[in-house]
Amino acid sequence: MKTITNIADRLFRKVEPVDSSFGSEAAGAAVEGAAGETSGQTGAQTKPQTCTAFPAETRTPAFCAIDCPGRCPLELHLCDGELARVSANKAAPACHRGLSMRAWANSPDRLMWPLRRVGPRGSAQFERVTWDEALDEISDQLARIRREHGNESIYLAYTTGQSCTTADPFERLMNCFGGFLDHYNNYSNPQINAMVRSTYGPGALYPGGSELDAAADARLVLVFGASPAETGTGRATWHGAWDRVVEQVGERGGRIVMVDPRRNGSIPKRKRPANGDENEGQASAVCGASLTGSSTHKGRPATPACGGALSADAAPGGQTVSWLPINPGTDGALAAALLHELAFTHNALDWDFLRERCIGFTDETLPEHRRGLGLSVMDYLRGTGYDHMAKTPPWAAAITGIPANDIRELASQLATARPAFIMQGWGPQRRSNGEMTSGMIMMLAAALGQVGLPGTNNGMNIAWGGGFLTRVSAGRNAVPFRIPAYRFLDAIENGEALGAREGVRGLPEASCGNAEGPGSTQEAPAENDAARGFALAAKASLEKTSHSNRATYSVQHQNGAAHLPCSIKAIICHGGNCLTNQHGDVNRAHRVLGDPSKCELILNIDVEFTDSARYADIVLPDLFRMEQESAMDADGWGRRIAASTGELGARFERRGAWEVCVELAKR
């Protein structure tokens, strides 16, 4: 920790940016024009106008800080001070994202200097300004908004491009400024993240499954909506773990079944026969599109009959990996039908475990006042639940597009395969009712009674671990409220209408004690201890805080429910493109963000001009982690620490966000 503190101290030092000869012809140019000035000049952005002498060749450590737990250590090769190439550090391999950092650093799309909006929001019409002009305007606007609306009106947007120990400068700055409106959850896995706590308890973490290497000990690996070979968490973390799993499972005669709407890259291609009659791209261990028999998938043509893909002779050469095509978003129906078969046809569930350790799978394990109402999982599967529909293979076939015989074959294999490794990616839960889909897959793993045994998984995605290297402290946020990351547009348009039922956390418990759902204060996870403490302190009356002689408190509506005290009036977006890019309704985002009368200030700090930056009032050019001093834990399990010396340095008028926050703090 001493090393990290020293790095943080050095980052506070003022570093003058390298100038690129601020020409008068560039003043007032829009960002497209600014980029266009250098698009046809090789090295115009990468060759600084400086007299500093560089050694002929230098190798310096750095790391890939993409939003990925791989966190691969890299080596930068500098020639005359310029980044010539990037190679993997000898400590671990690196994927193509990390090795392509030279193209990222030297991209003509990089932001080079501060920009100020001169046209309508969303029009991408900006002019070049000096750093003093930009910082003065930002500090003046933030001070005005705090004075008029309170710190609760300043929102730090959900972002993903800030991976390192010094990645929270704006959180630290705003906490020193009196706090800010925070968020929880994310765009990646919010529904499965909530369902994990409902399935395994409030202290459960996600992703918290087994390591992928554990699947090598399984007899059957069942993968829902994931492709470990393509969407892994970095070569430095996995070291080709999926390849090892496929090889070792195959050596023992085990099977791997990939449930996916597409033939993904984790399914090895079938080797081309000598006669060349068959397609090389056909999924291995799949004869046509079905596991057994001739069938017609929903929206797919009938395919020739073949042997069961889970059997040893499923494909020429006894291939290991099978592909089970499925209609998108219907994985939960398949899991329910598998549970139905395992319970009523094969009697293969671990009934002792379900009765002794689980609540709600069978009727007798429900609280007494909930029994006999058709609320158990068994009632749902049997057809005595709320929808009065038995979850049979034919029922699932009509939904998933998977033939009923294929579902029965897969259930038969699950009934006898010990151990079974069941995992899911994030795709299935990124749908309507995605929490129910993810929960049913986890329930399938738990009902077999194999969770925690060698070669098994708990139905979640594979584990990441890591996070042992803490970030520089951001301090304490005096604003107790947190909103779901996805609801920031609602908080801009009418924040005063958002309460516990809309997922707001940190509201006084006395006013929202009867709220139901995952957004209520009572159900906040352990990470929300600060909000819980605020709620308890405000049990009898609403706590008021004063900012610049303005009392701010949560709005008490006539129905007794507490809500946010105000709407969002300022957004700080550092290292993220989620204001538009990942949001579900881009047209609405365009309408809301494009209206300066609603959100009065949008500040964007990034390395490139993203789509979200189009809606900013001020855009500031940030640095990559490899261009500044930084450090982070370099793989998912704490086996190494990666550091960047910052020797590559800044180019043009770019500045690191930490330095920007220091300058704003002075103002």
C-alpha positions in Angstrom: 0.0 0.0 0.0 3.0 2.3 0.6 3.9 2.0 -3.1 0.4 2.9 -4.2 0.4 5.9 -1.8 3.7 7.1 -3.3 2.3 6.8 -6.8 -0.7 8.8 -5.8 1.6 11.5 -4.3 3.5 11.7 -7.6 0.3 12.0 -9.5 -0.6 15.1 -7.6 2.5 16.9 -9.0 1.8 19.4 -11.7 2.9 18.1 -15.2 2.9 20.6 -18.0 1.3 19.1 -21.1 3.3 19.1 -24.3 2.1 21.8 -26.6 1.4 21.2 -30.3 1.8 24.8 -31.5 -1.7 26.2 -30.9 -2.3 27.6 -34.4 -4.9 30.4 -34.9 -6.3 28.5 -37.9 -7.5 25.8 -35.5 -9.4 28.1 -33.2 -13.2 27.7 -33.4 -12.9 24.4 -35.3 -15.5 21.7 -34.6 -14.1 18.5 -33.3 -14.5 16.9 -36.8 -12.4 19.7 -38.2 -9.8 19.4 -35.4 -9.3 15.8 -36.2 -9.3 16.5 -39.9 -6.3 18.9 -39.6 -4.0 16.0 -38.9 -5.7 13.1 -40.6 -3.6 13.3 -43.7 -0.3 14.1 -41.9 1.6 11.1 -40.6 2.8 11.6 -37.1 1.1 15.0 -36.8 -0.6 14.0 -33.5 2.0 11.5 -32.4 5.1 13.7 -32.9 5.1 16.4 -30.2 6.5 19.9 -30.9 9.2 19.6 -28.3 13.0 19.9 -28.0 13.2 17.2 -25.3 15.9 14.6 -26.1 14.8 11.0 -26.1 17.0 8.0 -26.1 17.1 6.1 -29.4 15.1 3.1 -28.0 13.4 2.6 -24.6 11.3 -0.2 -23.2 8.9 0.8 -20.4 6.3 -1.2 -18.5 2.6 -0.5 -18.8 -0.7 -2.4 -18.8 -4.0 -2.8 -20.6 -6.8 -1.0 -18.6 -9.7 -2.0 -20.8 -12.8 -2.9 -18.9 -11.6 -6.5 -18.4 -10.3 -8.4 -15.4 -7.5 -9.7 -17.6 -5.4 -6.6 -16.9 -2.5 -7.8 -19.0 0.9 -6.4 -18.3 2.5 -4.9 -21.4 5.8 -3.4 -22.6 5.9 -0.2 -24.6 8.7 0.2 -27.1 9.6 3.8 -27.5 11.7 5.2 -30.4 12.7 8.8 -30.1 10.0 9.2 -27.5 7.3 7.8 -29.8 5.4 4.6 -29.3 6.7 2.2 -31.9 5.1 -1.0 -30.8 3.5 -2.9 -27.9 4.5 -6.3 -26.7 3.3 -8.7 -24.0 5.3 -8.6 -20.8 7.2 -11.9 -20.1 5.0 -12.4 -17.0 1.9 -13.2 -19.0 0.5 -13.3 -22.6 -1.8 -10.5 -23.8 -4.8 -10.5 -26.1 -5.2 -8.5 -29.2 -6.8 -5.6 -27.4 -3.7 -5.0 -25.3 -1.3 -5.5 -28.2 -3.2 -3.0 -30.3 -2.6 -0.2 -27.8 -0.3 1.6 -30.3 -3.1 2.1 -32.7 -5.3 3.4 -29.8 -2.6 5.8 -28.6 -1.8 7.1 -32.0 -5.4 7.2 -33.3 -6.4 10.3 -35.3 -9.6 10.2 -33.4 -7.9 11.1 -30.1 -9.0 14.3 -28.4 -6.1 16.7 -28.4 -7.3 19.8 -26.5 -10.3 21.1 -24.5 -13.5 21.8 -26.5 -16.6 23.9 -25.7 -20.0 23.4 -27.3 -21.0 26.2 -29.7 -24.0 24.5 -31.4 -27.1 22.7 -30.1 -26.5 19.7 -27.8 -25.9 16.6 -29.9 -24.8 18.5 -33.0 -21.1 17.9 -32.3 -20.3 21.6 -32.9 -17.4 22.6 -30.7 -14.7 25.2 -30.5 -11.2 24.8 -29.2 -10.6 26.6 -25.9 -7.7 26.9 -23.5 -7.5 24.8 -20.3 -8.0 27.9 -18.1 -11.2 28.8 -20.0 -12.5 25.3 -19.7 -11.7 24.8 -16.1 -13.0 28.2 -15.1 -16.3 27.5 -16.8 -16.6 24.1 -15.2 -15.9 25.3 -11.7 -18.3 28.3 -12.1 -21.1 26.1 -13.3 -20.6 23.4 -10.6 -20.6 26.1 -7.9 -23.8 27.7 -9.3 -25.6 24.4 -9.6 -24.6 23.3 -6.1 -25.8 26.7 -4.8 -29.1 26.6 -6.6 -30.0 22.9 -6.5 -27.7 21.2 -4.0 -25.1 18.5 -4.3 -27.9 15.9 -4.9 -28.3 17.4 -8.4 -24.8 16.6 -9.5 -24.6 13.1 -10.9 -21.4 11.0 -11.7 -22.4 8.8 -14.6 -21.8 5.1 -14.8 -18.6 4.5 -16.8 -16.2 1.6 -17.4 -13.0 3.1 -18.6 -11.4 3.9 -15.3 -9.5 0.7 -14.3 -6.6 1.5 -12.0 -5.7 2.5 -8.5 -6.1 6.2 -9.2 -9.3 5.8 -11.2 -11.7 7.8 -9.0 -10.4 11.4 -9.1 -13.9 12.9 -9.7 -15.4 10.9 -6.9 -12.7 12.3 -4.6 -13.1 15.8 -5.9 -16.9 15.8 -5.6 -16.8 14.3 -2.1 -14.5 17.2 -1.1 -17.1 19.5 -2.7 -20.0 18.2 -0.6 -20.9 15.0 -2.3 -22.8 13.8 -5.4 -25.7 11.7 -6.6 -24.3 8.2 -6.9 -25.5 5.1 -8.8 -25.5 1.3 -8.3 -25.8 -1.6 -10.7 -24.5 -1.5 -14.3 -25.4 -2.2 -17.9 -23.6 -5.5 -18.0 -25.2 -7.9 -15.6 -27.8 -6.1 -13.4 -30.6 -8.7 -13.6 -28.4 -11.7 -12.8 -26.6 -9.6 -10.1 -30.0 -9.0 -8.4 -31.1 -12.7 -8.8 -27.8 -14.0 -7.3 -28.8 -12.4 -4.0 -32.3 -13.7 -4.2 -31.0 -17.3 -4.9 -27.9 -17.5 -2.8 -28.5 -14.9 -0.1 -27.9 -11.1 0.3 -24.2 -11.6 0.8 -23.7 -13.4 -2.5 -21.3 -11.8 -5.0 -21.4 -11.9 -8.8 -19.6 -13.2 -10.7 -18.9 -15.7 -8.0 -18.8 -19.1 -9.7 -16.0 -21.6 -10.0 -12.8 -20.9 -12.0 -13.1 -22.0 -15.6 -10.4 -24.6 -15.1 -12.6 -26.4 -12.7 -14.8 -27.5 -15.7 -11.9 -29.7 -16.8 -13.0 -32.2 -14.1 -16.6 -32.4 -15.2 -18.3 -35.1 -17.2 -20.8 -32.7 -18.7 -20.3 -29.0 -19.2 -23.5 -27.1 -19.9 -23.0 -23.5 -21.1 -25.9 -21.1 -21.5 -25.3 -17.9 -23.6 -21.6 -17.7 -23.2 -18.5 -18.2 -25.4 -15.5 -18.5 -23.1 -13.0 -18.5 -26.0 -14.3 -15.2 -27.3 -15.6 -13.2 -24.3 -13.1 -14.3 -21.7 -11.5 -12.0 -19.1 -8.1 -11.7 -20.7 -5.4 -14.1 -21.6 -3.4 -13.1 -18.5 -6.2 -14.5 -16.4 -7.1 -17.6 -18.3 -4.0 -18.6 -20.1 -6.1 -20.6 -22.6 -8.3 -22.2 -20.0 -11.1 -23.0 -22.4 -8.7 -24.9 -24.7 -7.6 -27.0 -21.7 -11.2 -27.7 -20.6 -12.1 -28.9 -24.1 -9.1 -31.2 -24.3 -9.3 -32.7 -20.8 -13.1 -33.2 -20.9 -12.7 -35.0 -24.2 -9.9 -37.2 -22.9 -12.3 -38.6 -20.3 -15.1 -39.0 -22.8 -17.1 -36.1 -21.4 -19.3 -33.8 -23.3 -19.7 -30.0 -23.6 -23.1 -28.5 -24.7 -23.2 -24.9 -25.8 -26.7 -23.4 -25.7 -26.5 -20.4 -27.9 -28.6 -18.7 -30.7 -25.4 -18.6 -32.8 -22.6 -21.0 -33.5 -20.0 -19.2 -31.4 -16.2 -19.3 -31.5 -15.9 -21.7 -28.5 -17.3 -24.5 -30.7 -14.3 -26.0 -32.7 -14.9 -26.2 -36.4 -15.3 -29.7 -37.8 -12.2 -30.8 -39.7 -12.8 -30.9 -43.4 -13.1 -34.5 -44.7 -10.7 -35.8 -47.3 -13.4 -35.7 -50.0 -14.2 -32.1 -49.1 -18.0 -32.7 -49.3 -18.8 -31.2 -45.9 -18.7 -27.7 -44.7 -15.6 -26.8 -42.6 -17.6 -24.3 -40.6 -20.2 -26.8 -39.3 -20.3 -27.1 -35.5 -18.5 -30.1 -34.2 -20.6 -32.8 -32.5 -23.8 -31.5 -34.2 -25.4 -33.4 -37.1 -27.6 -30.7 -38.6 -29.1 -28.5 -35.9 -30.5 -31.0 -33.5 -29.2 -33.3 -30.8 -31.3 -36.3 -31.7 -33.7 -37.1 -34.6 -35.0 -35.1 -37.5 -36.6 -31.9 -36.4 -37.6 -28.4 -37.4 -36.4 -25.6 -35.1 -38.6 -22.5 -34.9 -37.5 -20.4 -37.9 -35.1 -23.0 -39.1 -35.4 -25.6 -41.8 -35.6 -29.3 -41.0 -32.2 -31.1 -40.8 -31.2 -34.7 -41.4 -31.4 -37.2 -38.6 -28.3 -38.2 -36.7 -27.2 -39.8 -33.4 -27.5 -37.9 -30.1 -24.8 -35.3 -29.9 -24.1 -36.1 -26.3 -23.3 -39.7 -27.1 -19.7 -40.9 -27.9 -20.5 -41.2 -31.6 -22.2 -37.9 -32.0 -19.8 -36.7 -34.7 -16.9 -38.1 -36.7 -14.0 -38.6 -34.4 -16.1 -38.3 -31.2 -15.9 -34.5 -31.0 -16.4 -33.1 -27.6 -18.3 -29.8 -28.1 -22.0 -29.8 -29.1 -24.0 -26.8 -30.3 -27.7 -26.6 -29.2 -29.3 -23.7 -31.1 -32.0 -21.8 -29.2 -34.3 -18.9 -29.8 -32.8 -15.8 -28.2 -33.9 -15.0 -24.7 -35.6 -18.4 -24.0 -32.9 -20.1 -22.0 -35.1 -20.0 -18.9 -37.8 -22.1 -20.5 -35.1 -24.7 -21.4 -33.8 -24.8 -17.9 -37.4 -25.2 -16.5 -38.1 -28.1 -18.9 -34.8 -29.8 -17.8 -35.8 -29.4 -14.2 -39.2 -30.9 -15.0 -37.6 -34.0 -16.6 -35.0 -34.3 -13.8 -37.7 -34.2 -11.1 -40.5 -36.2 -12.6 -38.9 -38.5 -15.1 -35.5 -39.3 -13.7 -35.9 -38.4 -10.0 -32.4 -37.1 -10.2 -32.6 -34.1 -7.9 -30.9 -33.9 -4.6 -34.1 -33.9 -2.5 -32.3 -34.0 0.9 -30.3 -30.9 0.0 -33.4 -29.1 -1.4 -35.4 -29.8 1.8 -32.7 -29.2 4.3 -30.8 -26.3 2.8 -33.2 -24.5 0.4 -36.3 -22.4 0.9 -39.2 -22.5 -1.6 -38.2 -25.4 -3.9 -40.8 -27.6 -2.3 -44.0 -26.5 -0.6 -43.0 -27.7 2.9 -39.9 -25.5 2.9 -41.9 -22.3 2.4 -42.9 -20.2 5.4 -46.1 -21.7 6.9 -48.4 -18.9 5.8 -47.2 -19.4 2.2 -47.8 -23.1 1.9 -50.6 -24.6 -0.1 -50.8 -21.5 -2.4 -49.0 -23.0 -5.4 -45.9 -20.8 -4.8 -43.1 -23.4 -4.7 -40.8 -24.2 -7.6 -42.3 -27.7 -7.8 -45.7 -26.2 -8.2 -44.4 -24.1 -11.1 -42.8 -27.1 -12.8 -45.8 -29.4 -12.1 -48.3 -26.9 -13.5 -50.1 -26.2 -10.2 -48.5 -22.8 -9.9 -49.7 -19.4 -11.0 -49.9 -20.2 -14.8 -51.3 -23.8 -14.5 -48.8 -24.9 -17.2 -46.6 -28.0 -16.8 -43.0 -27.2 -17.9 -42.7 -30.3 -20.1 -40.3 -30.7 -23.0 -43.1 -30.1 -25.6 -44.0 -26.8 -23.7 -40.4 -25.7 -23.9 -40.0 -26.8 -27.5 -42.7 -24.4 -28.6 -40.8 -21.5 -26.9 -37.2 -22.3 -27.5 -37.3 -23.9 -30.9 -35.4 -26.9 -29.5 -37.1 -30.3 -30.3 -38.7 -32.0 -27.3 -36.6 -35.1 -27.9 -33.4 -33.0 -27.7 -34.5 -31.6 -24.4 -35.2 -35.1 -23.0 -31.8 -36.3 -24.3 -30.0 -33.4 -22.5 -32.0 -34.0 -19.3 -31.0 -37.7 -19.4 -27.4 -36.8 -19.7 -27.7 -34.3 -16.7 -29.3 -37.0 -14.7 -26.3 -39.3 -14.9 -23.3 -37.0 -15.5 -21.3 -36.5 -12.3 -20.0 -34.0 -11.9 -21.9 -31.4 -14.1 -20.5 -27.9 -14.6 -23.3 -25.5 -15.4 -22.6 -21.8 -16.2 -24.2 -18.9 -18.0 -23.0 -15.7 -19.7 -24.6 -12.3 -19.6 -26.5 -12.5 -22.8 -29.6 -14.5 -21.5 -30.2 -11.9 -18.7 -30.1 -8.9 -21.0 -33.7 -9.4 -22.0 -37.2 -8.9 -20.6 -37.6 -11.1 -17.5 -33.8 -11.7 -17.6 -33.7 -12.1 -13.8 -36.1 -15.1 -14.1 -33.9 -16.7 -16.8 -30.7 -16.3 -14.8 -32.4 -17.6 -11.7 -33.7 -20.7 -13.4 -30.3 -21.6 -14.7 -28.8 -21.2 -11.2 -31.7 -23.3 -9.8 -30.8 -26.1 -12.2 -27.3 -26.2 -10.8 -28.5 -26.1 -7.2 -31.2 -28.7 -7.6 -28.7 -31.3 -8.7 -27.0 -30.9 -5.4 -23.5 -30.4 -6.8 -22.7 -26.8 -5.9 -19.3 -26.6 -4.3 -18.1 -30.1 -5.3 -15.0 -30.5 -7.5 -15.8 -30.1 -11.2 -19.0 -28.2 -10.6 -20.3 -24.6 -10.8 -23.2 -22.8 -9.1 -24.9 -21.7 -12.4 -23.3 -18.2 -12.4 -20.7 -17.1 -14.8 -17.2 -18.2 -13.9 -15.3 -16.4 -11.1 -13.2 -13.4 -11.6 -11.7 -12.8 -8.1 -9.1 -10.1 -7.8 -9.7 -6.6 -6.6 -7.0 -6.9 -3.8 -5.3 -3.7 -4.9 -7.5 -0.9 -3.5 -7.9 2.4 -5.2 -6.9 5.7 -3.7 -9.6 6.6 -1.2 -12.4 8.8 -2.6 -13.5 9.9 0.8 -17.0 10.0 2.2 -20.0 11.0 0.1 -22.3 13.2 2.1 -25.2 12.6 -0.3 -26.9 9.3 0.8 -29.0 8.8 -2.3 -28.2 6.3 -5.1 -30.2 5.6 -8.2 -30.1 2.6 -10.6 -27.6 3.4 -13.3 -30.2 2.8 -15.9 -32.6 5.4 -14.5 -30.5 8.5 -14.9 -32.8 9.9 -17.7 -35.8 9.5 -15.4 -33.8 11.4 -12.7 -33.1 14.2 -15.3 -36.7 14.6 -16.4 -38.4 14.2 -13.0 -36.1 13.2 -10.2 -38.6 14.3 -7.5 -40.9 11.4 -8.7 -38.3 8.7 -8.0 -38.6 6.9 -4.7 -37.9 3.5 -3.3 -40.3 1.8 -5.7 -38.2 3.2 -8.5 -35.0 1.8 -7.0 -33.7 4.8 -5.1 -31.5 3.8 -2.2 -30.6 5.8 0.9 -34.1 7.3 1.4 -35.4 7.5 5.0 -36.6 4.1 6.2 -39.5 5.6 8.1 -41.0 6.7 4.9 -40.3 3.8 2.7 -40.5 0.8 5.1 -43.4 -0.7 3.2 -41.7 -0.5 -0.2 -41.3 -3.7 -2.0 -38.8 -4.9 -4.6 -35.0 -4.9 -4.9 -34.8 -1.1 -4.7 -36.2 -0.8 -1.2 -33.9 0.4 1.6 -34.5 -2.8 3.5 -33.2 -5.0 0.8 -30.1 -2.9 0.0 -27.0 -5.1 0.0 -24.1 -4.9 2.4 -22.3 -2.5 0.2 -24.9 0.1 0.9 -24.1 0.4 4.6 -23.8 4.2 4.4 -27.3 4.4 3.0 -28.6 2.1 5.7 -27.0 4.2 8.4 -28.7 7.3 7.0 -32.0 5.6 6.8 -31.8 4.6 10.5 -30.8 8.0 11.6 -33.8 9.5 9.7 -36.3 7.1 11.2 -38.2 9.7 13.2 -37.7 12.7 11.0 -36.0 13.6 7.7 -32.4 14.6 8.1 -31.5 18.0 6.7 -28.1 19.1 5.5 -27.0 22.5 4.5 -24.9 23.4 1.4 -24.2 27.1 0.9 -27.2 28.1 3.1 -29.6 25.9 1.2 -31.3 23.2 3.2 -31.7 20.0 1.1 -33.7 16.9 2.1 -35.7 14.2 0.5 -39.2 15.2 -0.7 -42.0 13.9 1.5 -45.0 13.2 -0.6 -48.6 13.2 0.6 -48.7 9.4 0.6 -45.8 9.3 3.0 -43.2 8.0 0.5 -39.8 9.7 0.3 -38.4 10.7 -3.0 -35.3 12.4 -4.4 -35.1 16.0 -3.4 -34.3 17.2 -7.0 -33.7 16.3 -10.6 -30.2 15.9 -12.1 -28.9 19.2 -13.2 -25.2 18.3 -13.9 -23.5 15.2 -15.2 -19.8 14.3 -15.0 -19.0 11.5 -17.4 -15.4 10.3 -17.1 -14.2 7.5 -19.3 -17.6 6.3 -20.4 -19.9 6.2 -23.4 -23.1 5.0 -21.6 -25.1 8.2 -21.8 -26.1 7.0 -25.3 -24.1 4.0 -26.5 -25.2 1.3 -24.1 -28.5 2.9 -23.1 -31.7 1.2 -24.2 -33.5 4.1 -25.7 -31.1 6.3 -27.6 -33.8 8.4 -29.1 -35.1 9.3 -25.7 -31.5 10.0 -24.6 -31.1 12.3 -27.5 -34.2 14.2 -26.6 -33.5 14.5 -22.9 -29.7 15.2 -23.1 -30.2 17.6 -25.9 -32.3 20.0 -23.7 -30.0 22.3 -21.7 -33.0 23.5 -19.6 -33.2 20.0 -18.0 -29.6 19.0 -17.4 -27.8 22.3 -17.3 -24.2 21.0 -17.5 -22.7 17.9 -19.0 -18.9 17.4 -18.7 -17.2 14.7 -20.6 -13.6 13.5 -20.0 -12.3 10.9 -22.4 -9.5 9.8 -24.7 -11.7 10.0 -27.9 -14.7 11.9 -29.0 -17.5 9.4 -28.3 -21.1 9.6 -29.1 -21.9 10.6 -25.5 -19.4 13.5 -25.9 -21.7 15.0 -28.6 -24.0 16.0 -25.8 -21.4 17.6 -23.5 -21.0 21.3 -22.9 -17.3 20.9 -22.2 -15.1 18.0 -23.5 -11.7 17.4 -22.0 -8.9 15.2 -23.4 -7.8 12.4 -21.0 -4.8 10.1 -21.0 -4.6 6.4 -21.3 -3.2 4.6 -18.3 -0.1 3.8 -20.2 0.5 7.5 -20.7 0.6 8.3 -16.9 1.8 6.8 -13.7 -0.6 4.2 -12.5 -0.8 0.6 -11.1 -3.4 -2.1 -10.7 -3.7 -5.8 -9.8 -2.8 -7.5 -13.1 -5.0 -10.6 -13.1 -8.2 -11.8 -11.6 -6.6 -13.7 -8.7 -3.9 -11.3 -7.3 -0.9 -13.1 -8.7 0.8 -10.0 -10.0 0.7 -6.2 -10.0 1.2 -4.2 -13.2 2.5 -0.7 -13.2 2.9 2.1 -15.8 5.8 4.5 -15.4 4.1 7.1 -17.5 7.3 7.5 -19.6 5.2 7.7 -22.8 3.7 10.9 -21.4 1.2 13.3 -22.7 0.9 14.6 -26.2 -0.6 17.9 -27.5 -2.7 19.5 -24.7 -4.0 16.3 -23.1 -4.0 16.0 -19.3 -4.8 13.1 -17.0 -8.1 13.3 -15.1 -6.2 13.4 -11.8 -4.4 16.6 -12.7 -7.7 18.0 -14.0 -9.3 17.4 -10.7 -6.4 19.0 -8.8 -6.8 22.2 -11.0 -10.6 22.2 -10.4 -10.1 21.8 -6.7 -7.9 24.9 -6.7 -10.8 26.8 -8.3 
